[in-house]
Every structure is written in structure tokens, then in C-alpha cells.
Amino acid sequence: MSAPDDLDLTELRRTWDARRRAMREILKRIDPRGMTRPARDPSEREWLEREGREGGGWFVEDEACAKAAREYYERRYQR
């Protein structure tokens, strides 16, 4: 779906540009090296591989963190 010809998006684009510039400044102050995340579920990892998106990103997956998260959710949300 495209925008109507008479719709002026100039101000919206200016706002987006300003927010992108602000985000780049913030990201300069963040060093993600050494950050961890819970290890992905095998089915999630399989789906990412099928989609060609298996790159781990900035975070190192941590199985101990994943185990702790699973235990927490089992206690928190008992069925």
C-alpha cells in the first residue's frame, strides 16, 4: 500500500531522522561485548537457521541463564 500523492511526510521523515541520530549517539556509549542472554530453545534455533538468521548477534548465549529462566517460569506460571 502506498501513501496518497497529496500526503506530505516531510515532518515525519524529519522526526525519524532526528530519532535515528539520537539513537546512534546512544549506541556509541554502549559496549555489548561480554553480554549474555539465555540460550535459545532448540526449536527457535532451528527456525532461525531455516530463515537464514542464525547469527548470534551481540550476545553470548548462556545455558545456565536459560536453565534459570526455565525454572523461574515453571515456578511463576504453574499450569
N, C-alpha and C positions, 0 to 999 in steps of 0.2 A: 504494500500500500504506500503510495507516495503522497507527499504534502500537496495541498492545493497550491496553484500558481500564485495566488494573492496572499499567501501566508508568509509573513516576514519572520524569519527565525534568527535574525541578526543578534538580538539581545540574548536569546537563549544560547547561541553559539559563543557569545562573549562570556557569559556566565560559566559555561563548560570549560572554556579556555582558562579562565581565572582559577577555577577549581583544580584543573589539571596542573597548572603551575604551582599552586599551593601544595598539592599532593606530592609533586616532585621534590619540593623543598623539604617536606616532612620525611620522605623516604631517604633523603641524603643523611638524615640523622639516625637511621635505623640500621643496625648491623645484624642480620638474621643468622650469621654463622653460629653453629652450635645449638640452634633452637631445635626442639624436638616436638613430635606430635605422636599420638597413639598410632601404632602400626595399623595399616589398613586391613580390613576384613578381606579374606581371600577372594570372595565374590566381587568386592569392589575393585580389587587389584586386577582381576580378570577382565572386568568391564572396561577399566581404563586402558588395558593393553589392547583390547579389541578396538577401542576408539582411537588408538594411537596417541594416548595421553598418559603414558606410563611414567613420564618424568616425575621425579620425586619433589621437584620444586625446591624451595629453600630449606625445608625442614627435614631433619633426620628422623626416620620412623623408629619408635622405641616400643618394643614388645612389652616391656614391664609396664609402661604407661598405658598401653592398650588393655593389658590384663586388669590393671587397677580401675580403668574406666568401665570395663565389663562388669566387674564386681560391684562397683558403685551403682550402676544402673540396675543390676539384678536386685540389690537391696532396696533401692529407691522406688523402683516400679515393679513390684511383685504382681504377677498376674493371678 
